[in-house]
């Protein structure tokens, strides 16, 4: 159901069309050890803050993480990530997307993102093994930033003045969420999305060695150490479209009073 609003700001009409059910959910976490709801290890780099948003209408997904040094005294080189709407993603095969982020610091300096269907294994094997069954099955490849940039809004690696490193993924997740999985029941496919609850399976890595095939997907993703933030049913906060409408209305009222 669409709602149409026209607000007049001193002769300037602002037309805002918003879908009533559309919401941007915001997830913000500053991990600490021994907290309820998630596990945390800083072995692959300390995690200072995770900020993520997902818009249920546009399906824009953004993930920003700021990290400090690993146990070896160096900054993380990348991570893998799966997120959903509540349960811990660990152990759930063929329903979620897993993203591998490579800063490029140890190779060509170019940030890279590849996505696959998560095989449910406790490890970084989804890029070469598509199922949790015994043996190695063909991976379920979804998208690579090396061969398709249409889904990428931003991939950023930023070394901050305080010695930390910020990594940003900003994507059009609609293409990921529309994927038809190679294995399992396609009706159970979620991709990457969340609402008022968040399940997260995030592993930051140090000493990353990554290589890619001609198709843009990983042929190697090895590392010297890893840490993690693995949690379930963590809270996200809605940022509804009506907040924009209320803000515009408040501006209109203030301007009307100034003109009176």
C-alpha positions as CSV (number, residue, x, y, z in Angstrom):
1,X,0.0,0.0,0.0
2,X,1.5,3.3,-1.1
3,X,1.0,6.6,0.9
4,X,1.4,9.9,-1.0
5,X,2.3,13.1,0.8
6,X,2.6,16.7,-0.5
7,X,4.1,19.2,1.8
8,X,4.3,22.9,0.9
9,X,7.5,24.6,2.1
10,X,7.1,28.3,1.3
11,X,5.8,27.7,-2.2
12,X,8.1,24.7,-2.8
13,X,6.1,21.5,-3.0
14,X,7.8,18.3,-1.9
15,X,6.2,15.1,-3.1
16,X,7.2,12.1,-1.1
17,X,5.9,8.7,-2.1
18,X,6.7,6.0,0.5
19,X,5.7,2.5,0.9
20,X,4.0,2.0,4.2
21,X,5.8,-1.3,4.9
22,X,9.2,-0.2,3.8
23,X,11.7,0.1,6.6
24,X,15.4,0.7,7.0
25,X,16.7,-1.5,9.9
26,X,19.9,-0.3,11.6
27,X,22.2,-2.7,13.6
28,X,24.9,-1.3,15.8
29,X,27.3,-3.4,17.9
30,X,30.4,-2.7,19.8
31,X,31.5,-6.2,20.7
32,X,33.0,-7.2,24.1
33,X,34.0,-10.6,25.4
34,X,31.6,-12.6,27.6
35,X,28.4,-10.8,26.6
36,X,25.0,-12.5,26.2
37,X,23.8,-13.2,22.7
38,X,27.1,-13.5,20.9
39,X,30.6,-14.8,21.0
40,X,33.6,-12.7,20.4
41,X,37.3,-13.3,19.6
42,X,39.9,-10.6,18.7
43,X,42.5,-13.1,17.5
44,X,42.2,-11.9,13.9
45,X,41.8,-8.3,14.8
46,X,39.9,-6.4,17.5
47,X,36.4,-5.4,16.4
48,X,35.7,-1.9,17.7
49,X,32.3,-1.3,16.0
50,X,29.9,-2.9,13.5
51,X,27.2,-0.8,11.9
52,X,24.8,-2.3,9.3
53,X,21.6,-1.3,7.6
54,X,19.1,-3.0,5.4
55,X,16.2,-1.4,3.6
56,X,13.3,-3.8,3.0
57,X,12.0,-1.9,0.0
58,X,15.2,-1.1,-2.0
59,X,17.1,-4.1,-0.4
60,X,20.2,-1.9,-0.1
61,X,22.6,-3.6,2.4
62,X,25.4,-1.7,4.0
63,X,28.0,-3.1,6.5
64,X,30.7,-1.1,8.1
65,X,33.2,-2.4,10.5
66,X,36.1,-0.7,12.3
67,X,38.9,-2.9,13.5
68,X,42.2,-2.7,15.4
69,X,45.2,-4.9,15.4
70,X,45.2,-8.7,15.7
71,X,47.2,-10.7,18.2
72,X,50.2,-10.4,15.9
73,X,50.0,-6.6,16.0
74,X,48.8,-6.2,12.4
75,X,45.5,-5.0,11.0
76,X,43.0,-7.4,9.5
77,X,43.1,-8.0,5.7
78,X,39.5,-9.2,5.2
79,X,36.6,-11.2,6.5
80,X,33.7,-13.4,5.7
81,X,30.1,-12.6,6.7
82,X,26.6,-14.1,6.8
83,X,23.6,-12.3,8.3
84,X,20.0,-13.1,8.7
85,X,16.8,-12.1,10.7
86,X,17.6,-13.7,14.0
87,X,19.1,-17.2,14.4
88,X,22.8,-17.7,14.4
89,X,23.7,-18.3,10.7
90,X,26.2,-21.0,11.7
91,X,25.1,-24.4,10.6
92,X,22.3,-23.3,8.3
93,X,23.1,-24.5,4.7
94,X,21.6,-23.5,1.4
95,X,19.6,-20.6,2.7
96,X,22.0,-17.7,3.3
97,X,24.5,-15.8,1.3
98,X,28.1,-15.7,2.6
99,X,30.3,-12.7,1.5
100,X,34.1,-12.8,1.3
101,X,35.7,-9.4,1.6
102,X,39.4,-8.9,0.5
103,X,41.0,-5.6,1.2
104,X,43.5,-6.2,-1.5
105,X,46.3,-4.9,0.8
106,X,48.3,-8.1,0.3
107,X,47.9,-8.2,-3.5
108,X,46.8,-5.5,-5.9
109,X,45.4,-2.9,-3.5
110,X,41.8,-3.3,-4.8
111,X,39.0,-4.2,-2.5
112,X,37.0,-7.2,-3.7
113,X,33.8,-8.9,-2.7
114,X,32.5,-12.3,-3.8
115,X,29.3,-14.0,-2.7
116,X,28.2,-17.6,-2.5
117,X,25.5,-19.7,-1.0
118,X,26.6,-20.6,2.6
119,X,27.1,-24.3,3.0
120,X,26.5,-24.3,6.7
121,X,30.0,-25.4,7.7
122,X,32.0,-24.0,10.5
123,X,34.8,-22.6,8.4
124,X,35.5,-20.6,5.3
125,X,34.8,-23.4,2.8
126,X,31.7,-22.2,1.0
127,X,33.8,-20.7,-1.8
128,X,35.1,-24.1,-2.9
129,X,32.5,-26.6,-1.4
130,X,28.8,-26.0,-1.9
131,X,27.3,-28.5,0.5
132,X,27.8,-29.8,4.0
133,X,27.8,-33.4,2.8
134,X,30.9,-35.6,2.8
135,X,33.4,-34.8,0.1
136,X,33.7,-31.6,-1.9
137,X,30.8,-30.4,-4.1
138,X,30.8,-27.6,-6.6
139,X,30.4,-24.2,-4.9
140,X,27.2,-22.2,-5.5
141,X,28.6,-19.0,-6.8
142,X,26.4,-15.8,-6.8
143,X,28.3,-12.6,-7.7
144,X,31.8,-11.2,-7.9
145,X,32.8,-7.6,-7.9
146,X,35.6,-8.4,-10.3
147,X,33.3,-9.4,-13.1
148,X,30.1,-7.6,-12.2
149,X,29.9,-4.2,-10.6
150,X,26.2,-3.5,-11.1
151,X,25.4,-4.6,-7.6
152,X,28.2,-2.6,-5.9
153,X,27.5,0.8,-4.4
154,X,30.7,1.0,-2.4
155,X,33.7,-1.1,-1.3
156,X,36.0,0.8,0.9
157,X,39.2,0.1,2.9
158,X,40.2,3.1,5.0
159,X,43.2,3.4,7.4
160,X,42.2,5.8,10.1
161,X,44.4,8.3,11.9
162,X,44.1,6.4,15.2
163,X,45.7,3.3,13.7
164,X,42.5,1.4,13.1
165,X,41.1,0.1,9.8
166,X,37.5,0.6,8.5
167,X,36.0,-1.7,5.9
168,X,32.7,-0.9,4.1
169,X,30.4,-3.1,2.0
170,X,27.4,-1.3,0.3
171,X,25.5,-3.4,-2.2
172,X,22.2,-3.9,-3.9
173,X,21.3,-7.1,-2.2
174,X,18.2,-7.6,-4.4
175,X,20.4,-9.5,-6.9
176,X,21.8,-11.7,-4.1
177,X,18.4,-12.3,-2.5
178,X,16.9,-13.3,-5.9
179,X,19.5,-16.0,-6.4
180,X,18.2,-19.6,-7.1
181,X,20.3,-21.9,-4.9
182,X,22.1,-24.8,-6.5
183,X,21.3,-27.0,-3.6
184,X,18.4,-27.3,-1.1
185,X,14.9,-25.9,-1.2
186,X,14.8,-22.6,-3.1
187,X,11.7,-21.5,-1.2
188,X,13.9,-21.3,1.9
189,X,16.5,-19.0,0.3
190,X,16.9,-15.7,2.2
191,X,20.3,-14.4,0.9
192,X,21.4,-11.4,3.1
193,X,18.8,-9.4,5.0
194,X,17.5,-8.7,8.5
195,X,14.7,-6.9,10.3
196,X,14.3,-6.2,14.0
197,X,16.4,-9.1,15.0
198,X,19.9,-10.0,13.6
199,X,21.9,-13.2,13.4
200,X,25.5,-12.6,12.5
201,X,28.4,-14.9,11.6
202,X,31.4,-12.6,11.0
203,X,35.0,-13.7,11.0
204,X,37.8,-11.2,10.5
205,X,41.1,-12.5,9.2
206,X,44.8,-11.5,9.4
207,X,47.6,-12.5,7.0
208,X,45.1,-13.1,4.2
209,X,46.3,-14.7,1.0
210,X,43.6,-14.6,-1.7
211,X,43.5,-15.5,-5.4
212,X,40.9,-15.5,-8.1
213,X,40.0,-17.4,-11.2
214,X,39.1,-16.0,-14.6
215,X,35.4,-15.9,-13.5
216,X,36.2,-13.5,-10.7
217,X,35.6,-16.0,-7.9
218,X,38.0,-17.2,-5.2
219,X,40.5,-20.0,-5.8
220,X,42.1,-19.4,-2.4
221,X,41.3,-17.6,0.8
222,X,43.8,-18.6,3.4
223,X,45.0,-16.7,6.4
224,X,47.3,-16.8,9.5
225,X,44.7,-16.0,12.1
226,X,41.0,-15.3,12.5
227,X,38.6,-13.9,15.1
228,X,34.8,-13.7,15.1
229,X,31.6,-12.1,16.2
230,X,28.9,-14.9,16.1
231,X,25.5,-14.0,17.5
232,X,21.8,-14.5,17.4
233,X,18.6,-12.5,18.1
234,X,20.5,-9.2,18.4
235,X,18.4,-6.0,18.2
236,X,18.1,-3.8,15.2
237,X,16.3,-0.4,15.3
238,X,13.8,0.7,12.6
239,X,14.2,3.9,10.7
240,X,10.8,4.2,9.0
241,X,10.0,6.4,6.0
242,X,7.5,8.2,8.2
243,X,10.4,9.7,10.1
244,X,11.3,11.7,7.0
245,X,7.7,12.8,6.6
246,X,7.5,14.0,10.2
247,X,10.8,15.9,9.7
248,X,9.5,17.6,6.6
249,X,6.2,18.4,8.4
250,X,8.2,20.0,11.3
251,X,10.2,22.1,8.8
252,X,7.0,23.3,7.2
253,X,5.5,24.3,10.6
254,X,8.7,26.2,11.5
255,X,8.8,28.0,8.2
256,X,5.1,28.9,8.5
257,X,5.7,30.4,12.0
258,X,8.7,32.4,10.7
259,X,6.6,33.8,7.9
260,X,3.6,34.7,10.1
